[in-house]
Amino acid sequence: MDLSLDRPESFLFVRRTSQETVTVVDRELDQSFLLAPDRLIEGWPAASASTLEVKHAEAVLELQPELVLLGTGVRQSFPPAAFLAAFLRQGIGIEVMDNAAAARTYDLLAGEGRRVVVGFILAGRSPAR
């Protein structure tokens, strides 16, 4: 039986997640970022779910999502209400989950042609000792 890799070419997809990284297509990222089916935005200044503010939501809203996913690291952690309300005021749903679940959900929804945006919170790798 032959196995072949079927890569979606119509959208940017998440290949894998780990405790410290997320791989988008073939690029391994270790700092927080935003991902839409057609754009990868590095350097999203989100250090943790608990420190998210409305200004962090504005960067996501600029991508004009119909649905937002928030990957909060290895564990699900809810952001402050003001951050969530920024989306709800615009009529945009937001789901909070760990990074692995956010990656799976994003790939599924993007594969269906949905205008989904996911924000991944990554702490970055520790310096080598």
Contacts in CASP RR format, 6 or more apart in sequence:
PFRMAT RR
TARGET T0000
AUTHOR 0000-0000-0000
METHOD contacts of the structure
MODEL  1
MDLSLDRPESFLFVRRTSQETVTVVDRELDQSFLLAPDRLIEGWPAASAS
TLEVKHAEAVLELQPELVLLGTGVRQSFPPAAFLAAFLRQGIGIEVMDNA
AAARTYDLLAGEGRRVVVGFILAGRSPAR
7 13 0 8 1.000
7 25 0 8 1.000
8 110 0 8 1.000
8 111 0 8 1.000
10 37 0 8 1.000
10 111 0 8 1.000
10 113 0 8 1.000
11 37 0 8 1.000
11 38 0 8 1.000
11 110 0 8 1.000
11 111 0 8 1.000
11 113 0 8 1.000
12 24 0 8 1.000
12 25 0 8 1.000
12 35 0 8 1.000
12 36 0 8 1.000
12 37 0 8 1.000
12 38 0 8 1.000
12 39 0 8 1.000
12 40 0 8 1.000
12 110 0 8 1.000
13 24 0 8 1.000
13 25 0 8 1.000
13 107 0 8 1.000
13 110 0 8 1.000
13 111 0 8 1.000
14 22 0 8 1.000
14 23 0 8 1.000
14 24 0 8 1.000
14 35 0 8 1.000
14 103 0 8 1.000
14 104 0 8 1.000
14 106 0 8 1.000
14 107 0 8 1.000
15 23 0 8 1.000
15 24 0 8 1.000
15 25 0 8 1.000
15 26 0 8 1.000
16 22 0 8 1.000
16 23 0 8 1.000
16 103 0 8 1.000
17 23 0 8 1.000
17 99 0 8 1.000
17 100 0 8 1.000
17 103 0 8 1.000
19 74 0 8 1.000
20 30 0 8 1.000
20 122 0 8 1.000
20 123 0 8 1.000
20 124 0 8 1.000
20 125 0 8 1.000
21 28 0 8 1.000
21 29 0 8 1.000
21 30 0 8 1.000
21 122 0 8 1.000
21 125 0 8 1.000
22 28 0 8 1.000
22 29 0 8 1.000
22 33 0 8 1.000
22 99 0 8 1.000
22 103 0 8 1.000
22 120 0 8 1.000
22 122 0 8 1.000
23 29 0 8 1.000
24 35 0 8 1.000
24 40 0 8 1.000
27 40 0 8 1.000
29 42 0 8 1.000
29 120 0 8 1.000
29 122 0 8 1.000
30 122 0 8 1.000
30 124 0 8 1.000
30 125 0 8 1.000
31 42 0 8 1.000
31 43 0 8 1.000
31 122 0 8 1.000
31 124 0 8 1.000
32 43 0 8 1.000
32 44 0 8 1.000
32 45 0 8 1.000
32 46 0 8 1.000
32 47 0 8 1.000
32 119 0 8 1.000
32 120 0 8 1.000
32 121 0 8 1.000
32 122 0 8 1.000
33 40 0 8 1.000
33 41 0 8 1.000
33 42 0 8 1.000
33 43 0 8 1.000
33 44 0 8 1.000
33 119 0 8 1.000
33 120 0 8 1.000
33 122 0 8 1.000
34 40 0 8 1.000
34 41 0 8 1.000
34 44 0 8 1.000
34 59 0 8 1.000
34 60 0 8 1.000
34 63 0 8 1.000
34 117 0 8 1.000
34 118 0 8 1.000
34 119 0 8 1.000
34 120 0 8 1.000
35 41 0 8 1.000
35 106 0 8 1.000
35 117 0 8 1.000
35 118 0 8 1.000
35 119 0 8 1.000
35 120 0 8 1.000
36 63 0 8 1.000
36 65 0 8 1.000
36 115 0 8 1.000
36 116 0 8 1.000
36 117 0 8 1.000
37 110 0 8 1.000
37 111 0 8 1.000
37 113 0 8 1.000
37 115 0 8 1.000
37 116 0 8 1.000
39 63 0 8 1.000
41 59 0 8 1.000
41 63 0 8 1.000
44 56 0 8 1.000
44 59 0 8 1.000
44 119 0 8 1.000
45 56 0 8 1.000
46 52 0 8 1.000
46 56 0 8 1.000
46 119 0 8 1.000
46 121 0 8 1.000
47 121 0 8 1.000
47 123 0 8 1.000
48 72 0 8 1.000
48 77 0 8 1.000
48 121 0 8 1.000
48 123 0 8 1.000
49 70 0 8 1.000
49 72 0 8 1.000
49 77 0 8 1.000
49 78 0 8 1.000
49 79 0 8 1.000
49 96 0 8 1.000
49 121 0 8 1.000
50 77 0 8 1.000
50 79 0 8 1.000
50 80 0 8 1.000
52 79 0 8 1.000
52 80 0 8 1.000
52 83 0 8 1.000
53 80 0 8 1.000
53 82 0 8 1.000
53 83 0 8 1.000
54 82 0 8 1.000
54 83 0 8 1.000
54 86 0 8 1.000
56 83 0 8 1.000
57 83 0 8 1.000
57 86 0 8 1.000
57 87 0 8 1.000
58 86 0 8 1.000
60 68 0 8 1.000
60 87 0 8 1.000
60 117 0 8 1.000
60 119 0 8 1.000
61 86 0 8 1.000
61 87 0 8 1.000
61 90 0 8 1.000
61 92 0 8 1.000
63 117 0 8 1.000
64 115 0 8 1.000
65 92 0 8 1.000
65 115 0 8 1.000
65 116 0 8 1.000
65 117 0 8 1.000
66 92 0 8 1.000
66 114 0 8 1.000
66 115 0 8 1.000
66 116 0 8 1.000
67 92 0 8 1.000
67 93 0 8 1.000
67 94 0 8 1.000
67 95 0 8 1.000
67 109 0 8 1.000
67 114 0 8 1.000
67 115 0 8 1.000
67 116 0 8 1.000
67 117 0 8 1.000
68 87 0 8 1.000
68 92 0 8 1.000
68 93 0 8 1.000
68 94 0 8 1.000
68 95 0 8 1.000
68 116 0 8 1.000
68 117 0 8 1.000
68 118 0 8 1.000
68 119 0 8 1.000
69 94 0 8 1.000
69 95 0 8 1.000
69 97 0 8 1.000
69 102 0 8 1.000
69 105 0 8 1.000
69 106 0 8 1.000
69 109 0 8 1.000
69 116 0 8 1.000
69 117 0 8 1.000
69 118 0 8 1.000
69 119 0 8 1.000
70 79 0 8 1.000
70 94 0 8 1.000
70 95 0 8 1.000
70 96 0 8 1.000
70 97 0 8 1.000
70 102 0 8 1.000
70 118 0 8 1.000
70 119 0 8 1.000
70 121 0 8 1.000
71 96 0 8 1.000
71 97 0 8 1.000
71 98 0 8 1.000
71 99 0 8 1.000
71 101 0 8 1.000
71 102 0 8 1.000
71 118 0 8 1.000
71 119 0 8 1.000
71 120 0 8 1.000
71 121 0 8 1.000
72 78 0 8 1.000
72 79 0 8 1.000
72 96 0 8 1.000
72 97 0 8 1.000
72 98 0 8 1.000
72 99 0 8 1.000
72 121 0 8 1.000
73 98 0 8 1.000
73 99 0 8 1.000
73 120 0 8 1.000
73 121 0 8 1.000
73 122 0 8 1.000
73 123 0 8 1.000
74 98 0 8 1.000
74 99 0 8 1.000
75 98 0 8 1.000
76 96 0 8 1.000
76 97 0 8 1.000
76 98 0 8 1.000
76 101 0 8 1.000
77 96 0 8 1.000
78 84 0 8 1.000
78 96 0 8 1.000
79 96 0 8 1.000
84 94 0 8 1.000
84 96 0 8 1.000
87 93 0 8 1.000
87 94 0 8 1.000
88 94 0 8 1.000
95 105 0 8 1.000
97 105 0 8 1.000
99 120 0 8 1.000
99 121 0 8 1.000
99 122 0 8 1.000
102 118 0 8 1.000
102 119 0 8 1.000
102 120 0 8 1.000
103 118 0 8 1.000
103 120 0 8 1.000
105 118 0 8 1.000
106 116 0 8 1.000
106 118 0 8 1.000
109 116 0 8 1.000
110 116 0 8 1.000
END
